């Protein structure tokens, strides 16, 4: 997957989506699809990484328009 930049609708902050479809393996939420993302910068390996349910992510973020 090619990482894409998304904008948080409430804050306007930019985030780099590293992967969609990460599987939650905790007992209570086993099998839920998650999004793995990090604050947008030029060195994502040095930033904190976050996960959020795909359905929740899609309501709170939009892909950045590169046009």
MOFENVEN-V165559 format. One record per residue. N is the residue number from 1. RES is the residue in three letters. PHI is phi in whole degrees, 0 to 359 (999 if undefined). Layout:
# MOFENVEN-V165559
n | res | phi
N | RES | PHI
N | RES | PHI
This chain:
# MOFENVEN-V165559
n | res | phi
1 | UNK | 999
2 | UNK | 275
3 | UNK | 301
4 | UNK | 235
5 | UNK | 268
6 | UNK | 237
7 | UNK | 247
8 | UNK | 287
9 | UNK | 296
10 | UNK | 279
11 | UNK | 260
12 | UNK | 81
13 | UNK | 291
14 | UNK | 261
15 | UNK | 226
16 | UNK | 261
17 | UNK | 276
18 | UNK | 275
19 | UNK | 196
20 | UNK | 252
21 | UNK | 91
22 | UNK | 297
23 | UNK | 267
24 | UNK | 286
25 | UNK | 250
26 | UNK | 288
27 | UNK | 304
28 | UNK | 288
29 | UNK | 243
30 | UNK | 307
31 | UNK | 96
32 | UNK | 294
33 | UNK | 273
34 | UNK | 237
35 | UNK | 247
36 | UNK | 258
37 | UNK | 214
38 | UNK | 215
39 | UNK | 305
40 | UNK | 289
41 | UNK | 203
42 | UNK | 272
43 | UNK | 220
44 | UNK | 297
45 | UNK | 289
46 | UNK | 256
47 | UNK | 256
48 | UNK | 290
49 | UNK | 252
50 | UNK | 234
51 | UNK | 231
52 | UNK | 209
53 | UNK | 307
54 | UNK | 304
55 | UNK | 297
56 | UNK | 289
57 | UNK | 303
58 | UNK | 293
59 | UNK | 270
60 | UNK | 251
61 | UNK | 227
62 | UNK | 226
63 | UNK | 294
64 | UNK | 290
65 | UNK | 281
66 | UNK | 261
67 | UNK | 276
